[in-house]
Amino acid sequence: MKHECESCCALRKELVQLQEASELRATQDHDQCVAMFQQMQELVRLNEAVARGRNRSESRVSIGEVEELDRPDVEVEKSATQVQRLQAIVVQQAKEIETLRRRQRDVIADGRVGLGTADRVGNQVDDQILLRSTLVEDTGATDTGSDDDEDRDEAHYRPAAKKHASQLRKLPLSSLHAQLKGKELKLLHCQQLIAKLEARLEQLIDRKRSMAQSYQHTTRTQQAHLKKYLAYIRQQTTEKKALERQVRELKQYVDVLEKKVVNSLQVSSRNGHEITSTILSDAI
């Protein structure tokens, strides 16, 4: 009986220790799960911010905002917005380059005008008619390379062209050479500007490509972290369920042992009473 009581005490102590260890482990698991859940929420908010920035469209972008993209401390949340800005800048620069190319063609056509010959200018109809009318009145010749559309335009603008031609003939040759020189300088400036814009456009395209690659890499990394966190949470949940099941089994085991101890104590007390009553009856 004494040995059984010692066993029960040892079992009870072991049960208390197991319960305390289980509660401590459950508390730690709960804290870890809460921390992981908070990290997951932060990652979800980060993904939502990146998605909103990627879907946000901006109509116009200033040069200051373009230069801001070159700073090394650009945050990951601004990467999608920067991609949109770069796209707008690329479109704007392409339009400017196309405009400058048209102006360059116009200036080249104007610069080819000489004393005895004239070339057609693509977009400046007034200058074309003026110069060609001047050559017609000076030499009595006509340009045979005009098509039907240009003939109709010349017929429409011929009176004004004749008036301008008469005024132009009164100017000295030095003035005409000065005009040609100015147009050549303007052409050179346009060519330099076009070269700079093309170089800047290439830089922006490279920048856009690198930003897109960085965004994709960041997205893949975040997805991998989310998968790892979810797997860890599932593992912790499984371990927690296993510990709870062990605690329930230990409680059932302790309840059975307590019932056995109580029954043994009751049987021992009854046997003691019987023995005492027998001894008393024999003594009488």
SULDA-V864667 format. One record per pair of residues at least 6 apart in sequence whose C-alpha atoms are under 6 Angstrom apart, sorted by the first residue. I is the first residue (numbers start at 1). J is the second residue. D is the distance in whole Angstrom. If there is no record, write none. Layout:
BEGIN
i j d
I J D
I J D
END
This chain:
BEGIN
i j d
50 77 6
53 80 5
53 81 5
54 80 4
54 81 5
83 208 6
104 187 6
106 121 6
109 121 5
111 180 6
120 128 6
121 128 6
129 161 6
130 161 5
130 165 6
134 165 5
136 142 6
END
